[in-house]
Amino acid sequence: MINGDRELAQRVQSQLGRRHPVFAVATVKSGEISVAGVGADLTADFELGSISKGVTGLLYADALAREQIASATTLGDLLPLGPAPAAGLTLAAVSTHHSGLPRLAPTGSLLRKTIALWRHGANPYGETLAELLTCLDRVQPAKPRFRYSNLGYELLGHALARAARTSYPDLLRQRITEPLGLQHFYLPETPYQIRPGAVVGRSKSGRPREPWTGEAVGPAGGIRASIQDMATLTAALLAGSAPGIAALDPVTDLAGPRVRIGAAWLTQLHQGREITWHNGGTGGFRTWLGLDRAASTGVVLLSATAASADRTGFALLTQLAT
């Protein structure tokens, strides 16, 4: 079943191959949007995975612009962390993954969660915010160098919500969803909040996976969205009209000057072009969003299979921009 732009769907299908039987794709070029879905309706929502961090980066830059926070504001200024070592970390350091926080929070047995994921497709996340905060007294940040951290972005998102005196799902709705007119772009904290008709993610071998929901993980990987709404967001990013657009601008190097980072968003040279991007992965989904800002082009790819789609995303964006 193909919905939307059939030519676009077939082109991407030939690049992704049989490992991705259900996917959706959108391209934006000079303001013109094309969308397509294979095996899914254009309004059906997918898990975005870590593209959620890119959205939280937008919220961070938006909060700076509103002067609700400063780059020197610390996690402890906004969250009830007490004497936990993480309390002194600045939001600026967290936003670029330079806080020294570990990749994951020490909530429960990471080994047991990993085994449950691979054997049964179980959601390894699901903690409440209170459970997340309680474990932080056991977290000792490392030296302030680049260290990709889900934990950091979980804390950043909830800190931004506290600065706005609301919850993260409501902050998302107030600052991103409603201003951009998005219809199917939201953060379910439990499986019961997932919209009817949402896409079911699957492993590389095709086994269904539980949805990744949870109050704590939301800002780092819990957002769901349809391809139509992701196309709208991408167009707003290219037009510079999205809230917190400064998040896309790199502020520090990751791997020398060839790879830099803003608030979550990576900027790197790819085949001679400067690409701003973020990807995502959950138990049953892989996603990619990339922008060639100089060429006013963008690509979003959402796949309901846990096999990487990055190469196809980069290739499609390169083809579109040249």
N, C-alpha and C positions, 0 to 999 in steps of 0.2 A: 504493500500500500504506500503510494507516494502522494503527499499533499504539498501544495504550493508549486514552486518553480521546479518543474520536472527536470529540465536540463541541469540545473545546479545540483539537484539530488543525485542524478545519475553520475555526474562528474565526481562528486564526493564519495559516492558509493564505490566507484571503481578504485579510488585511492585508499579508502579504509579497508576494503575487502570484506570477507565473510565473517570476520570476528566481530563486526559491528552491525548486527541486523536491525537494530533500532537506534536511530539518531535523528538529530535536527541540526540545521545549519542556517546561518544568516550571513549575508554580505552587505556591506554598506560602502558605497563609492560615490563621493561628491553629493552626499545627501540622499541618493537613491538606494532603497532597501529591497533586497530579495530574500525570501525565506523559503525553506523546504523542510519537510519531515518525511522520514521513511519509517513506517511502522508506528507512527505516533501522530496524533493531531497537533496542529500548530499552537493550540492553546494548552496542551498538556504540559505539566511542569516536570522538570528534571532536577535532581540534586546538583548544585553547583560545586560542591566541595570547596576547595581553597580559593576559588574565585570570590567566595564570601570574604576572604581577607582583603581583596581589592576593594570590595564595597565598604568594609570597615575603614580602609584607608581613606576613601572618599569622605566618610563621616568624620574621621579625624581632621582632615584638612578643612572641612566645613566648620567644625567646632573651633578651629584656630581662627578662621575668618570671622566667626561670630564673637570671638574673644571670650568664649566660654571656658577655654583652657589656654595654656601657654605651652610652648615646647618644653619648658622646664618643669611643668606640672608633673608630679610623681603619681604612681599608682596609689601610694598610701594617702595622698591628698584627697582621693576620691572613693577609694574602697576601704572597708574596715579590715585592714591587714595587721593591725597591731604592730608587734616587733618583728614580723616576718621580714627576712632580708630583701624580699622583692618590693617592699613598700617604698624603698628609696629610688627605684628605677624610674627614669623619666619617660613620659609618653613618647617623646621624640626617639629615644633609643629603642623602645619597644616597636615603634612603627616601622623601623628599618631593619628589624631583626638583629639589632646590635645590643640587646640588653643582657645577653649571657644566659637567658632563661633556657631550660632544656626544651626539647621538642614537645614532650608530653608531660602532663601533670601526673604526679605519683598517686593517683586515685585507684585503689585496689591493685590487683595483680595484673600487670601489663602482659605477662606471659599467658595467664589464663584467658584474658580478653582476646589475645591474638589467636590462640588455639580455637576459641569459640567462633571467632570470625571465619577462619579458614575451614573449619569442620562443618559449621552450621549456618554460616552467613549472619551471625549475630552482630548487633550493633555494639561496637566497642566503646561508644560514648553513651551518654545518657544521664550524666551527673547533673545535679542542680547547681546553681551558683553558690549556694551555701556550702555544698560538699567540695566544690572547687576551692573556695577560699580557705576552708578548714585545712586543706593539705599543704598550704603554702609555707607553713612553718618548717616543713621538711625540704624545702627547695632552697638551695644555695646557688645563686647565679654565678656563672663562670666569668672569665675575663670578657670585657666588652668588645667582642668581635662578631662578625657575621655568624649567626647560628639560627637557622630557620626554626621558628617556634610556634606551634599551634597554641601552646599555653600562653605565650605572649599576646597573641591576637585575641584569645578568649578574654584575657584580662583587659586589654585595650578597649574592646567593644563595650564591655560592661562598665568600665570606667567612664567612657564617653556618655553612656546612658545615665550614669549617676550625675555627671556634670549637667545634663539636661533635665534631671529630676524625673526620669521616666525609665521604662524597661528597654532593653535592646530591641525587641520586636516592634515596640511602639516608636522608638527612635527611627528605625528603618522605615516604617510607614510614613512618619511625619516628614523626614528629610529626603527620602529617595522615592518611595513608591508613589505617594500622592503628588509631589511636585512634577514628576515625569509622566504621570498618568498611566502607570503600570497596573495591569489588571490581575496578573497571576505571578506575583513576585512577593514572596513572603517567607517567614521563618516559623515552621512548626516546631514546638518544643516537645511534642509527643506524637506518636504515630496517628493518634485520633484526630489531630489537627491537619492532617494532609488532605488536600482536596480530592474529591472523587475523580477518577480518571487519570490520576497522576501516574507517570511512567514507573514501572517496577525495574529496578536495577538488577543486573546479573553478573556473575563471575565470568572469567574468561572462558570457562567451560560451559556456561549457559545456566548455571544454577541460580535461582533467585536469592537475593540478599535482603536482609532487613533494612528498612530506611534508617539513615543516620540522623536521629533527632536527639535533642537534649537541650536544656536551658543553658548549660555552661558552654557547650561547643558552638552555639549559634554564630557568634561573630567570626569564628575561624573556619567554619565549614558547614553550617546548617541551613543556608538559604536555598530555597527552591524557586525556579522560575521557568516560564515558557520561552520558547525561542522567539516568539513575537515580542515579548517584553525585553529579552536580551538584545534584540535588534534595536529597539527603541533606546535602550541604555547606551549601546555602542554608538548610535548616531549622535546622542547627546554628548558623549565623551569626545567624539571627533569635532563636534561643533563648538565645544568649550562651554556648553550650557549646563552640563551636569553639576549638581552640588558637589563641592569639594574637588573641583577639577585639578587643583594644584597638587593633589596626591600623585598624579602621573609624572610630575617633574622630578627627575632624579636628583638626589641630594648627596649621595655618597657612593663610592666605588664598592663593588663586590669582588670582581676578578680583574682588577686593573680597570683602565678606562673603557674597555670594551663592554663590560656589564656593570650597570649602575642600578640603584634602587631609589624609589621615592617612598611613599607610604604604601608599602606592599608591592607596588607595581615595578616590574623589571623593565629596563631599557637596554637593548643590546643591538649590536650590528649583526645583520643576517644577510648574507649575499650582497653586501654593500649598502643595505638600507637599514635605517634605525627603526627598530620595532619595539613598541611598548606592549607588554603582555603579562598575563597570569594564567596559570592552569589550575586544574582541580582534580582530585581523585577521591572517591569513597569506595565502599565495599562493592558497589555495583555500577558506578558511573565514572566516566572520564570527561573532562571539559577543557576547553581552551578558548581564550579571548585575546585577540591581538589587534594592534592598531599600527598603521603606518601614518603617522600624523602629518607628515610632510605631503603625502599623496592623498590625504583625506579618505583613506580606505580602512576598513575594519572587517574582521571575520570572527564569528562565534560558532563554535562547534560543541554540541552536547551529545554525548553517547551514553546509552544505557547498558554499557558493557565495560567491565574493569580492565580494558586494554588501552594502552596509550593512544591518544589522538593528536599529540603534539606535532608530529611530523607532517600530518595532513593539514593541520591548521597553519603552520608556517608556509607550507607549499602553496596553499590556496591564497593566502594573503600576498605572497610574492607574485603569484600569477595575476592577481587582481590589480596590484599596484604598478605593474610594468606594462 
